[in-house]
């Protein structure tokens, strides 16, 4: 995108008292490999899940997650909040590689929600409805100059859903 190229989201713009969001794309990732460092002296624990597969799609992007290109290294805080720090590669159908850095938070609205999410993900427990937890992300991207470099020009927010084998996150651009 150059100075004369129209922005990918049209002419809509956020104003100080009127922010605007527009759907950009969603990412569905699958993780099957898990490692944990429990009970650190800080009272926290560290977990790691590694990207095995996935896909992404939206009005301007479509492709696959690059297997084994990274993962999520979450900090399980003593206050019940999971602070995630993920990085992995996406590959657009046109071959463009996109590095996604994803940070955010997952916490339950009820005292037992996080345990039920762990049971769902790691012990075959029942699904937990997304209305029972907060999973939000604030990603940044790295991509070569070209038709997808708009990813490096906008602020994005993600709203997610935990699946038994991974995550689904829908990303919105703050215009």
N, C-alpha and C positions, 0 to 999 in steps of 0.2 A: 504494500500500500504506500503510495507516495502522497505528497501534499495535494495533488489534484485528483487522486482516487477517492471516490465517495466512501464514507465509512460503511462498514458492513452492516450496521444496524440502522441505517437511514439517518434522518435528521433529528430524531428524538434526542433530547438532552435532559439530564437531571439538573434541577435547580436546588439551591440551598434548602428550601423548605418543601421540595417536591422531588424526591429521588425517584428514578424510573429504572426498572429492571426489565431485561429482555432475555428469554430463554436462548441459550447458546448451544448446548449439547448435554447429553448424559453419558456417563461411563458406568459400565457394569464390569466389575472385577471379581475374579475367583481366586481364593487363597486356599491351599490345602496343607501347606507346610507351616508349622507353628513352632516357635521357640519362646521360652520364658525365663526371665531372671526374677524370681519372686523374693519378697522380703528383703529389700535392700536396706542398709542402715538408715536411709532417709524416710523409711516407711512406705516408699513407693515400690513398684515393680516395673520391669521393662518387658515388653512383648515384641515379637517380630513375626510378621506374616509376609510371605513372599508371593509376588504376582505369578500365577501359573497360566492364566488366560483371561481374556476379557475383550470387550468391544466397546466402541463409542459411536454415537450418532447424533446428529443435529442438523439444523438447516444449512450449515456451512461446512460441516465436518463429518467424516465417516471413516472408520478404520478399526484396527485391533490393537489391544495392548500387546507389547512385545514380551513374550514369556521370559521369566528369569531376569528381567531388566531392572528389578528393584523390589521394593516392598514398603511396608508400613512398620515403623518402629515406635510403637505407642508406649507412653508413660502412664501407668495405672497409679493415679495419685491417691493418697490416703483419704481425700475428701470424696472419693467415689467417682471422680471425673477421669475419663480416659482422654488424654491429650495426644492426638496422633500427629505423626510427622512422617509423611510418605513421599517417596520419589520413585518414579518409574517412567518408562518410555512408552509413548503411543506412536503408532505408525498409521498415517493417513492413507486412504486407498490410493492416492497419487504417489505414494512412496515417501512423503515428507515425514521426518522424525520430529516428534514433539516431546520435550522433557516436561513432565508435570511434577511440580513441587506442591504437595498438598498438606496443609496443616489445618487443625480444627479440634473440635471437642465432641465427645459422646458422653452423655450422662442420662440417668433415668429420672423420670418424674416421681417414681415411687421407690421405697427403700429396697425392694427386691428386684427391680427391673434389670440392673446390671448383671446380677447373678443369673436371671432368666435368659439374658442375651448370651452370656457365656455358655449356659447349658444348651441353648439352641445351636450355637456355633461349634461347640466342642464335644457335646455329649448326646446329640440327636434329640434334644428337647423340642418342645413345641415352639412355633413361630411367636414372635413378640410383635405386636402391632406398632407401627412407627409413631402413632400418637402417644405412645408410652415413654418415648425418649427424645432427646435432642441430639441430632447428628448434623452438625454444620461444618462447612469447610471454607477456607479462604486460600485458594490456589494461586500460584503464579506459573508461568510457562516460559520455556526457551524454545525457539524455533528459528530456522534460517530465514533470512530476508526473502520475502516473496508473498504469495497469496494468503498464507496463514499467519503472517507476522502481526496481524491485528490482535492475536492472543497476548502479545506483549505490550499492548496499548490500552487495555481496559482492566478495571478492577472486576473480579468475579467473586461471587458467593455461591456456595453449594449447599443444597438441602439433600440429606441422604437417608437411606433406608438400609438397615442391616439385614443381610440374607444369611441363611445357614452356611453358605460357602463363600461369602464375601460381602461386597457392598454395591449398592446402586446409588450414584450421586448425580443429581441434576444441577447443572451450572447455569447461572444467570449473570449476564454482564450488567454492571452498573453503568448506565449511560451518562 
